[in-house]
Amino acid sequence: MMEKVPRLLMNAVLVLCCFLPSLGHAEGRVYSLKDYKDGAAFLESIPLPGGRDSRARRDLTALFSAYPDHCAGIELSEENRLYVVMNKGRRLVYEDGKGKSFREKLEDPDLQDMLEQEYRPGPVEEDPPEDFDPGRIRVTAFFQAVYGETRDEVVGNCLETPFLGERVPFNVRGGARDALRKVDEELSALLRANPPLAKHVRPLGGSFSWRWIDGTRRLSPHAFAAALDLNPARGAYWRWGTGTDPGEARRRYPREIVRAFEKHGFIWGGKWYHYDLMHFEFRPELLFSHRISAEAPKPAPWAPRRQSRASNEQSRPGKETPGSWKIED
Ligand SMILES: [Zn+2]
């Protein structure tokens, strides 16, 4: 739902959100990815708090692997606080040291909060516990740095993209549009083989829309043209529904459709406690993070990921160099 917020007010809030995260830290040592032969050597050289098997290492591996053209380096401040330095110079704190409730993480997350809950690709077997919404906590400034700071910049980064007979604007940065084209190829073949699936897809609910998330003052992932809604009539949304868990609808949603998206770096809002069954969003860092964790001891199903002892950079995707993003079939 587009709220009638004057553009000026929206821009003022966004400018504040852009620059506040950069303030209030002392200059420290900066490690630039370009100075190393690959991402593994880069991370190896940084004395990360918690050492080589830390959650920080896993999270940073996921971010740098998923967005190699946009994450330029890491700054370790004099107080031993980590910042991710984006390629235009903006610094984003990895862990702000604040204890936060789930709601506070939604409102004011750091990068660690954004990657805390593990998104698991594959079939839905159980309903998520309360507030289990992997991917719904987003550091807006991170996505602004990747996809565009303002509406005009995002528009300039979009190209019309064929998708199942329609054309949708999608962001070329971060690999989002290329990924959507691959999903289109898979879904086109799927729908030819199984035409009744089309009712779950069409008419599309939309892709780009410069707006707040309904009921909030946080930019929607649709504002970055890196998310797509399929047929809203087949995809319940928690704010529009009764508020009760959609249970059966979630489990009966065609898993082939979800799989086609997940395979190319998208997450599905149907896996959230605050469900959004029509919603698919390009979040390769979450799928990377899952793969990196895949050989670590498994927490209980759906539980937020705990700090694990084994992030297995030696044998798992953490070993990949930036730019080698690929989801296994
Ligand atoms: Zn959506």
Residues whose N, C-alpha, C, O or C-beta is under 5 A from the ligand:
A	BS01	ZN	L228 D229 H279
